[in-house]
């Protein structure tokens, strides 16, 4: 198996709001959404998107790109869980490592979508996490969002990886993993060959105030252990530091269309970059792959609708709408 993802899976219920307001500071930071209290709030549309979540999105991304892909995640013994597994199966993801736990509920989130941004109401089920017995050594293990009770699971996964020293680890932490703190997950950071987060998350993980320079953030994240670090910055693209210390900036893929819905763009960039590296691409080229797929995801509802096949990605890569290349820092 080339790509083995580990993390929680969820069904997202998108609700596109019509009547809401966004309040921000003068620098357009710390924005909050508000609606009338105790009123009936009209919405424009809703859509149910099963089998998503960082790790599930990554597994589907890899499968669409033609790489053998599997997922270890947990669902409840309910209709949502069965639907999640069926969606993964249709996408070509190996579901042999999926676990269905009786008495549990499949994770179900509500996505309040206003203009191009979204606020997600989350509730994570507490699953009885256990490390799977692998049939074969994966080339890459992609670890992402897990629930707040998963710290022992992380330690068990690192012990499992001791059996596979050649398996590379990509780590894209979720909300609870960041809350656990870098000290609690020190072993995971040190074992990571590839690390992804956005700028605000990097500052949160490192305990630094907002407004840090990217060179300092990249060096500080690298000091925690990851060999290669990628930090995204929204419409400004992404920044990266390779194992030798070279730093790069890649502007966002120059798509003339405005984003329709932003969920999953970071997952697309991270997973596609990992897949490209697994196929022997350089970091600079892998980042270009990731940016192309992230741009496509921005044009659909949810994290998976816009994910490209390898043929589609290579076509977009060869024909950008404007000049676009990696810049050295």
Buried (B, 14 or more C-beta within 10 A) or exposed (E): BBBBBBBBBBBBBBBBBEEBEEEEEEEEEEEEBEEEEEEEEEBEEEBEBBBBBBBBBBBBBBBBBBBBBBBBBBBBEBEBBBBBBEBBEEBBBBBEBBBBBEEBBBBBBBBBBBBEBBBBEBEBBEBEBEBBEBEEEBBBBBBBBBBEBBBEBBBBBBEBBEEBEEBBBBBBBBBBBBEBEBEEBEBBBEBBBBBBBBBBBBBBBBEEEEEBEBEEBBBBBBEBBBBBBBBBBBEEBBBBBBEEEEBBBBBBBEBEEEBBBBBBBBBBBBBBBBBBBBBEBEBBBBBBBBBBBBBBBBBBBBBBBBBBEBEBBBEBBEEBEEEBEBEEE
